[in-house]
């Protein structure tokens, strides 16, 4: 298969987001920085995720890349919090997530016009 640079860059951004979300989960599992394995995992995940994010900025505008990074990361970690850590689901939480998704889509649409 022949993928163009932009497609590969978007895949790298998605991987970077997954690494950042993994780092955030590891942070939660570190129990306030008292468990060494989750702390080490967090540092590795964040370092790898930020490195990939930096690489994507060569192709994707920083405003779009960071919006997708932070927006999708926030949505994913919220869903993980609800499903895995049994956090509450409220109307405000759901509405806020919807607004984040709309904002990220809006930035991407504006960038492609």
Secondary structure, 3 states (H helix, E strand, C coil): CCCCHHHHHHHHHHHHHHHHHHHHHHHHHCCCCCCHHHHHHHHHHHHHHHHHHHHHCCCCCHHHHHHHHHHHHHHHHHHHHHHCCCCCCCHHHHHHHHHHHHHHHHHHHHHHC
